[in-house]
Amino acid sequence: MDIGRALIIFGIVLVAVGFLWPVIGRIGLGRLPGDIVIEREGFRLYVPITTSLLISAVLTLGFWLFRK
């Protein structure tokens, strides 16, 4: 695959995720058990471990099915 084409596809995917982010937040993705949130005065740290694992599993399954 040409690198330019891959970058364009990656950019389109990022824009799509950006537009869908409010919908993703409403269904609870990003606030799953296992996601680490540390809040202090003037500071917030968010590490979405479970969300990242779930998205990775779904994408892996999708790519595997698409390849077959």
Secondary structure, DSSP 8 states (H G I E B T S, - for coil): --HHHHHHHHHHHHHHHHHHHHHHHHTTTT--TT-EEEEETTEEEEE-HHHHHHHHHHHHHHHHHHH-
